[in-house]
Amino acid sequence: STLDSTNPSYRDTKSCALTSDAIVAPTAYTTGEAINATNTPQAVYLDTSTGNILLTDADDVTKINFIGFVTRGQNVASGGIAYVATIEASRIDGFSELTAGQELYLSGTAGAISSTKGTFVVRVAQAVNTTTIAIKVIEEIKFGGTGANGALSITSGTTTLDLANADFY
């Protein structure tokens, strides 16, 4: 079904995000690629050069600027309109095999999220229960180096502070 944002009494529960006290209608965006969220919501970012949304990818620094999730029940062709839940703390259902309290990150699989950190670490949600998440964004800072966690050492005299594999929030 189509979300009719001009009619405030109509709510499509497959396309809406639940917050602690209200149902929030997602924001409409034009897609820059096909996005299939028929069964599972898909994480997206906004391509500022085109104004279109695209699927995130934690292995590509140009694709980690997460803005929200294309909500479940949508299968949108490139150039079509997708509805995206973008509000911090919005609750989104349609996931599976989650554990309540589990932190979830952008994945190296386009549009997916995972409990495993990707190359570029962006926490996007926390599991509320086995099928529902709450959007909760925190980007971790990784310093220099060539590895996924990078490396930074600071030396002063005979003291060296090695920040390799350190996470900063």
Solvent accessible surface area in square Angstrom, and as a share of the most:
residue,aa,sasa,rsa
1,S,126,0.82
2,T,101,0.59
3,L,9,0.04
4,D,60,0.31
5,S,83,0.54
6,T,122,0.71
7,N,62,0.32
8,P,104,0.65
9,S,101,0.65
10,Y,76,0.29
11,R,93,0.34
12,D,16,0.08
13,T,104,0.60
14,K,122,0.52
15,S,8,0.05
16,C,12,0.07
17,A,1,0.01
18,L,93,0.46
19,T,28,0.16
20,S,110,0.71
21,D,129,0.67
22,A,52,0.40
23,I,68,0.35
24,V,39,0.23
25,A,37,0.29
26,P,14,0.09
27,T,64,0.37
28,A,54,0.42
29,Y,50,0.19
30,T,51,0.30
31,T,1,0.01
32,G,31,0.30
33,E,57,0.25
34,A,69,0.53
35,I,0,0.00
36,N,89,0.46
37,A,0,0.00
38,T,64,0.37
39,N,119,0.61
40,T,56,0.33
41,P,2,0.01
42,Q,28,0.13
43,A,0,0.00
44,V,0,0.00
45,Y,15,0.06
46,L,53,0.26
47,D,34,0.17
48,T,117,0.68
49,S,100,0.65
50,T,85,0.50
51,G,40,0.39
52,N,36,0.18
53,I,0,0.00
54,L,33,0.16
55,L,29,0.14
56,T,0,0.00
57,D,29,0.15
58,A,0,0.00
59,D,83,0.43
60,D,47,0.25
61,V,88,0.51
62,T,100,0.58
63,K,73,0.31
64,I,24,0.12
65,N,87,0.45
66,F,21,0.09
67,I,42,0.21
68,G,0,0.00
69,F,0,0.00
70,V,0,0.00
71,T,2,0.01
72,R,72,0.26
73,G,45,0.43
74,Q,18,0.08
75,N,106,0.54
76,V,18,0.10
77,A,72,0.56
78,S,70,0.45
79,G,53,0.51
80,G,22,0.21
81,I,92,0.47
82,A,0,0.00
83,Y,46,0.17
84,V,0,0.00
85,A,2,0.02
86,T,41,0.24
87,I,85,0.43
88,E,98,0.44
89,A,57,0.44
90,S,0,0.00
91,R,99,0.36
92,I,5,0.03
93,D,62,0.32
94,G,14,0.13
95,F,17,0.07
96,S,77,0.50
97,E,165,0.74
98,L,20,0.10
99,T,90,0.52
100,A,67,0.52
101,G,42,0.40
102,Q,50,0.22
103,E,70,0.31
104,L,3,0.02
105,Y,12,0.04
106,L,0,0.00
107,S,16,0.10
108,G,33,0.32
109,T,88,0.51
110,A,54,0.42
111,G,1,0.01
112,A,31,0.24
113,I,29,0.15
114,S,33,0.21
115,S,59,0.38
116,T,98,0.57
117,K,80,0.34
118,G,18,0.18
119,T,49,0.28
120,F,71,0.30
121,V,8,0.04
122,V,2,0.01
123,R,20,0.07
124,V,0,0.00
125,A,0,0.00
126,Q,56,0.25
127,A,4,0.03
128,V,47,0.27
129,N,68,0.35
130,T,82,0.48
131,T,61,0.36
132,T,19,0.11
133,I,0,0.00
134,A,19,0.15
135,I,5,0.02
136,K,79,0.33
137,V,53,0.30
138,I,57,0.29
139,E,96,0.43
140,E,15,0.07
141,I,92,0.47
142,K,45,0.19
143,F,71,0.30
144,G,58,0.55
145,G,56,0.54
146,T,150,0.87
147,G,52,0.50
148,A,58,0.45
149,N,60,0.31
150,G,12,0.11
151,A,52,0.40
152,L,60,0.30
153,S,68,0.44
154,I,92,0.47
155,T,88,0.51
156,S,83,0.54
157,G,74,0.71
158,T,146,0.85
159,T,94,0.55
160,T,78,0.45
161,L,99,0.49
162,D,93,0.48
163,L,33,0.16
164,A,36,0.28
165,N,106,0.54
166,A,29,0.23
167,D,55,0.28
168,F,68,0.28
169,Y,158,0.60
